[in-house]
């Protein structure tokens, strides 16, 4: 497992075996996938704004989805 989201690691490097925060490899992989999808959504949103098309719901969804990768509660 390599976690791109973690900021709790020793020496400021990503986790390589198990998450310092307790995150499982499956969760880290799903969060990476979500971030990848959000990057694609953002590209379309930027292009839409060039044509004066914007949707506040998309903006809110994008922000909430991105922050969901940071606020994981682990027992």
C-alpha atoms as an extended CHARMM CRD file, in Angstrom:
* protein
*
        75  EXT
         1         1  UNK       CA              0.0000000000        0.0000000000        0.0000000000  PROA      1               0.0000000000
         2         2  UNK       CA              1.1540000000        3.4940000000       -0.7600000000  PROA      2               0.0000000000
         3         3  UNK       CA             -1.0770000000        6.2690000000        0.5180000000  PROA      3               0.0000000000
         4         4  UNK       CA             -0.9680000000        9.6090000000       -1.2730000000  PROA      4               0.0000000000
         5         5  UNK       CA             -3.3620000000       11.3330000000        1.1500000000  PROA      5               0.0000000000
         6         6  UNK       CA             -1.6670000000       10.7480000000        4.4710000000  PROA      6               0.0000000000
         7         7  UNK       CA              0.0600000000       13.6140000000        6.2160000000  PROA      7               0.0000000000
         8         8  UNK       CA              0.6510000000       11.7000000000        9.4400000000  PROA      8               0.0000000000
         9         9  UNK       CA              3.5760000000        9.6090000000        8.2640000000  PROA      9               0.0000000000
        10        10  UNK       CA              7.0120000000        9.5910000000        9.7630000000  PROA      10              0.0000000000
        11        11  UNK       CA              9.5570000000       11.6810000000        7.8580000000  PROA      11              0.0000000000
        12        12  UNK       CA              6.7670000000       13.1850000000        5.7010000000  PROA      12              0.0000000000
        13        13  UNK       CA              6.6990000000       10.2010000000        3.3470000000  PROA      13              0.0000000000
        14        14  UNK       CA              3.6650000000        8.1600000000        2.3310000000  PROA      14              0.0000000000
        15        15  UNK       CA              2.8690000000        4.8820000000        4.0640000000  PROA      15              0.0000000000
        16        16  UNK       CA              4.2220000000        1.8370000000        2.2580000000  PROA      16              0.0000000000
        17        17  UNK       CA              2.9860000000       -1.1130000000        4.3360000000  PROA      17              0.0000000000
        18        18  UNK       CA             -0.0220000000       -0.0330000000        6.4000000000  PROA      18              0.0000000000
        19        19  UNK       CA             -1.5230000000        3.3370000000        7.1190000000  PROA      19              0.0000000000
        20        20  UNK       CA             -0.2080000000        5.1440000000       10.1960000000  PROA      20              0.0000000000
        21        21  UNK       CA             -3.7750000000        6.4400000000       10.5330000000  PROA      21              0.0000000000
        22        22  UNK       CA             -5.1760000000        2.9040000000       10.3840000000  PROA      22              0.0000000000
        23        23  UNK       CA             -6.4410000000        3.1550000000        6.8030000000  PROA      23              0.0000000000
        24        24  UNK       CA             -6.6410000000       -0.1100000000        4.8920000000  PROA      24              0.0000000000
        25        25  UNK       CA             -5.1570000000       -0.4950000000        1.3930000000  PROA      25              0.0000000000
        26        26  UNK       CA             -8.6400000000       -0.8090000000       -0.1550000000  PROA      26              0.0000000000
        27        27  UNK       CA             -9.6840000000        2.5600000000        1.2740000000  PROA      27              0.0000000000
        28        28  UNK       CA             -6.5090000000        4.2280000000        0.0180000000  PROA      28              0.0000000000
        29        29  UNK       CA             -7.1020000000        2.7870000000       -3.4710000000  PROA      29              0.0000000000
        30        30  UNK       CA            -10.7090000000        4.0030000000       -3.5290000000  PROA      30              0.0000000000
        31        31  UNK       CA             -9.6490000000        7.4570000000       -2.3940000000  PROA      31              0.0000000000
        32        32  UNK       CA             -7.0480000000        7.5660000000       -5.1730000000  PROA      32              0.0000000000
        33        33  UNK       CA             -9.7740000000        6.6120000000       -7.6710000000  PROA      33              0.0000000000
        34        34  UNK       CA            -12.0790000000        9.3210000000       -6.3360000000  PROA      34              0.0000000000
        35        35  UNK       CA             -9.3670000000       11.9560000000       -6.6680000000  PROA      35              0.0000000000
        36        36  UNK       CA             -8.6400000000       10.7950000000      -10.2270000000  PROA      36              0.0000000000
        37        37  UNK       CA            -12.3430000000       11.1010000000      -11.1290000000  PROA      37              0.0000000000
        38        38  UNK       CA            -12.5410000000       14.5500000000       -9.5220000000  PROA      38              0.0000000000
        39        39  UNK       CA             -9.6270000000       15.7210000000      -11.6530000000  PROA      39              0.0000000000
        40        40  UNK       CA            -11.5980000000       14.7060000000      -14.7490000000  PROA      40              0.0000000000
        41        41  UNK       CA            -14.7460000000       16.4060000000      -13.4910000000  PROA      41              0.0000000000
        42        42  UNK       CA            -12.7530000000       19.5450000000      -12.8020000000  PROA      42              0.0000000000
        43        43  UNK       CA            -11.4700000000       19.6500000000      -16.3700000000  PROA      43              0.0000000000
        44        44  UNK       CA            -15.0530000000       19.6570000000      -17.6610000000  PROA      44              0.0000000000
        45        45  UNK       CA            -16.0750000000       22.3020000000      -15.1350000000  PROA      45              0.0000000000
        46        46  UNK       CA            -13.2520000000       24.5920000000      -16.2470000000  PROA      46              0.0000000000
        47        47  UNK       CA            -14.1830000000       24.1550000000      -19.9080000000  PROA      47              0.0000000000
        48        48  UNK       CA            -17.8360000000       24.8290000000      -19.0710000000  PROA      48              0.0000000000
        49        49  UNK       CA            -16.9340000000       28.0860000000      -17.3770000000  PROA      49              0.0000000000
        50        50  UNK       CA            -15.2130000000       29.2140000000      -20.5440000000  PROA      50              0.0000000000
        51        51  UNK       CA            -18.6370000000       28.9740000000      -22.1890000000  PROA      51              0.0000000000
        52        52  UNK       CA            -20.3820000000       30.6480000000      -19.2210000000  PROA      52              0.0000000000
        53        53  UNK       CA            -21.7840000000       27.3170000000      -18.0210000000  PROA      53              0.0000000000
        54        54  UNK       CA            -21.4560000000       26.6440000000      -14.3080000000  PROA      54              0.0000000000
        55        55  UNK       CA            -23.3330000000       24.6250000000      -11.7410000000  PROA      55              0.0000000000
        56        56  UNK       CA            -22.9320000000       25.4100000000       -8.0340000000  PROA      56              0.0000000000
        57        57  UNK       CA            -23.9710000000       21.8310000000       -7.2130000000  PROA      57              0.0000000000
        58        58  UNK       CA            -20.9620000000       20.4940000000       -9.1030000000  PROA      58              0.0000000000
        59        59  UNK       CA            -18.6800000000       22.8810000000       -7.2180000000  PROA      59              0.0000000000
        60        60  UNK       CA            -20.1140000000       21.7780000000       -3.8670000000  PROA      60              0.0000000000
        61        61  UNK       CA            -19.9420000000       18.0880000000       -4.7810000000  PROA      61              0.0000000000
        62        62  UNK       CA            -16.3120000000       18.3990000000       -5.8790000000  PROA      62              0.0000000000
        63        63  UNK       CA            -15.2450000000       20.1190000000       -2.6710000000  PROA      63              0.0000000000
        64        64  UNK       CA            -17.1180000000       17.6700000000       -0.4190000000  PROA      64              0.0000000000
        65        65  UNK       CA            -15.8020000000       14.6430000000       -2.3110000000  PROA      65              0.0000000000
        66        66  UNK       CA            -12.2250000000       15.8650000000       -2.1180000000  PROA      66              0.0000000000
        67        67  UNK       CA            -12.4640000000       16.5890000000        1.6060000000  PROA      67              0.0000000000
        68        68  UNK       CA            -13.9800000000       13.1310000000        2.1310000000  PROA      68              0.0000000000
        69        69  UNK       CA            -10.5280000000       11.7360000000        1.3490000000  PROA      69              0.0000000000
        70        70  UNK       CA             -9.0780000000       13.7050000000        4.2620000000  PROA      70              0.0000000000
        71        71  UNK       CA            -11.6860000000       13.1050000000        6.9270000000  PROA      71              0.0000000000
        72        72  UNK       CA            -11.6990000000        9.3740000000        7.4550000000  PROA      72              0.0000000000
        73        73  UNK       CA            -12.4730000000        8.0810000000       10.9110000000  PROA      73              0.0000000000
        74        74  UNK       CA            -10.5760000000        4.9590000000       11.8230000000  PROA      74              0.0000000000
        75        75  UNK       CA            -11.1570000000        3.0350000000       15.0310000000  PROA      75              0.0000000000
